[in-house]
Amino acid sequence: MTTKNILIVGVGGQGTLLASKLMGKCFTELGYDVKVSEVHGMSQRGGSVVTYVRYGEKVYSPVIEKGEADIIISFEQLESARWLPYLKKGGVLISSTQKIDPMPVIMGKAAYPEDILSKLSEKDIRLVSLDALSLAIKAGTPKCANIVLLGAAVQFLGIDKEMWVDIIRSTVPPKTIDINLKAFELGYNAN
Amino acid sequence: MKKALMLGNEAVARGLYEAGVTVVSSYPGTPSTEITEHVTKYDEIYSEWAPNEKVAFEVAFGAATGGARSFCAMKHVGLNVAADPLYTASYIGVNGGMVCAVADDPGMHSSQNEQDSRHHAIASKTPMLEPSDSAECSRFTSLGYELSERFGTPILLRLSTRVSHARSLVELADRNEVGVKDYKKDVMKNVMMPAMARGAHVRVEQRLLDMAKFADTEAVELGINTVEYNDTKIGIIAAGTSFVYAHEAMGEKASYLKLGMVNPLPTQLIKDFASKVDEVIVIEELDDIIETHCIKIGVKVKGKELFSRLGEFSQATVSAALKNDSADFESFDEEIPARPPVLCAGCPHRGLYYALKGMGLYVSGDIGCYTLGAQAPLSMMDSCVCMGASISGLHGFNVARGKEQAKKSVAVIGDSTFIHSGITGLIDIAYNKGFSTVIVLDNSITGMTGHQNNPANGLTIKGDPTVAVNLEALAKAVGFSNVVVVDPFDIEGTKATVKAELQKEEPSLIISRRPCALLKSVKHSAPVKINADKCIGCKACLNVGCPALSQTKRENGKSLAVIDNTQCVGCGVCASACKFGAIEKGGNDL
């Protein structure tokens, strides 16, 4: 098979690393070669962050370039627009409707583009948008928006849903299993 | 064979475990930090955070002299600090094996420069291995100890951000308990005075020749330097990340000579490879080390005429340079505002900077989270060079410009950075009758690298209680008579103290003390609330640069500050900025 590329993007502190950890674990258990590239350090402090997940028979590069991603999972609207060029034409963009103003917007030096999602829907891509934050709060805590988005993405990964449930169960802290599984279900059924 | 998906740094730790290493000393630095954090999970290995990289290297080298297999890790600029022991350790050689990992940061994700640590390997005449993925991180680390003990030299392990921070599969092996070798006093080997060092230098030059021969022969048999022949129109020579990008881009459309040992470089191997391909392309991030070597041995290559010395590469960089196919994609049609990293909501550094704002100060800065205060809207930094330079740099600035300048200048430095190399600058000020004001931003943790304990916070690498450096007593002991502590969330109190200390024509140390907002032990308050009747939309609160605070337009056209309750921890610094009392405490503490 050709290597599959998944980009997870958001704002530092939103919990993008847990989603990539779960994916890495799942693809490894399925016997694929896997590379997951993360951002640590300064960029984590509220900056734009990206995690690259790649799997296939043999994966060389740990990064994904423009026009290469099969799926982008975005935790924030502006980041969806920023990383759009990394998606293949016809690829799937799963975007949370959440908006977080970056500092230049807070300071009034730049404008947060309006109607990002409707503009993205006009592109040659498949856009799935969901209010991951509200669904996460419904599941029990805003912190599990990452699992809601993973649930939404699983629809497009062609991997048995039960396998993801098992992976979540065996990875997240025991106290949070129920909330995370509820978040996963809400995301899975969101579209 | 059991396999696991591991971060490159985690795989280095695994390699240390499998090689029977017993002593590890490091100073945190992105992207190297997680190696030593993962080492703490192995009870068989003693691990510690050292005050700086020089100390870490010396501890590891001392352990190797004592017969143990030892290790230290640092980021690229950390090796500058440890360069002094490195260059002479190379002369002395080892008893037990020693590996020093140095992590470069092409693209400067989290660094102040983009230096290429291979120069240190060449200059110190130390062999250097360079893995390209996690499996090699583990394997090359283990191999490093075999080479270290066989050739009698410390080994450098060069990592980079995309190797250290990428997860890939690693085969796990059992630990090889090598124990600790005997120590025998050997003055000619271990004491470097001119008479002994002259002899040592002869051995070092011979060792380099031996290892260059190794690079041509056994390194191939051991799978350190590997050759892959496909289409022979293009032959690519690369190492580490550059190799994986090249292979991703070109696949079987090129042949490859992958170098796992980047110092010393092979000669015959490169000549043989070059003779079998039509054109040789050298792909290397940062400087032209391999290319220069090829030219030196008379092999015609293309390198930096196709590839930049700047930044990170990727498969797209390789495709563009070698005119390979490129992918098609969509773009967003409007300008997208940048999202630079910022000080977190509730960060104590924000309070300190906000208190200093408007005082017209020259702020001599340093390395850490608080460097983010250099950016708008705080804009509270005039310089930032390297670890510790804030204090010594301020002293120089004030000496040059005089006592009146010193009344308008401060240094800001974090607790960990102060311990790393700020103390010597402090001594310099006191000893030389300086008059500078230094502010230590003591947040009880090494923050930017992801929360490591340090000698000032009273906890070891494993979180066990230990002695803590008493910053107040230390400053007094070196000769600072003015030492005061402020709470950075008390904006008015902090302002008054800073003003008073600046007026003194003698040195002052101000400790701005409050723990990092991200520490689990920190109890947060409820989010603050905006009183819509009092808020006039003046935007003054936005000048504190808090990511939890923004402004929105209401239907009546009036602007109003809004609080993001998912981020706000109720620190109240923004309330100090509001003249109208429109930002109110959010009620009971959570």
Interface residues (C-beta under 8 A of the other chain):
Chain A: V11 G12 G13 G24 K25 T28 D33 V34 K35 V36 S37 E38 V39 H40 G41 M42 S43 Q44 R45 G46 G47 S48 V59 Y60 S61 P62 V63 E65 K66 G67 E68 L78 E79 A81 R82 L84 P85 Y86 L87 K88 K89 I100 D101 P102 M103 P104 V105 I106 M107 G108 K109 A110 A111 Y112 P113 I116 K119 L120 K123 D124 I125 L133 P142
Chain B: K3 L5 L7 T30 P31 T33 E34 H109 S110 D133 R162 V163 H165 A166 R167 S168 L169 T241 V244 Y245 H247 E248 A249 S314 Q315 A316 S326 A327 D328 F329 E330 S331 F332 D333 E334 E335 I336 P337 A338 R339 P340 P341 V342 L343 C344 C369 L372 Q375 A376 P377 M448 T449 G450 K539 L542 G545 P547 L549 S550 Q551 D564 T566
